[in-house]
Amino acid sequence: MPVASYNHVISEVNQLSLTDQLRLLEDMAVLIRRRSVGAKTRSIMELQGKGKDIWKGVDVPKYIDEERSSWNG
């Protein structure tokens, strides 16, 4: 949506009574929920194995010890 259209909508909403603004908000929430019902739910497990190439050839325990010792200044 172009900025001008968005600003026009906001301007129109500001002219509504508080009751109508709340009703509009509820209606918008229903519309958005209906659109998101078909959206795929993501899992944190999809990240498993990502970035593993970064750690190839790194001595992980040594790296962790070096990081921890840097915390103490």
CORVEN-V669902 format. One record per helix or strand. SS is the DSSP state (@ for helix, = for strand). FROM is the first residue (numbers start at 1). TO is the last residue. If there is no record, write none. Layout:
ss = [SS & SS]
from = [FROM & FROM]
to = [TO & TO]
//
This chain:
ss = [@ & @ & @ & @ & @]
from = [3 & 18 & 44 & 52 & 60]
to = [14 & 36 & 47 & 55 & 71]
//
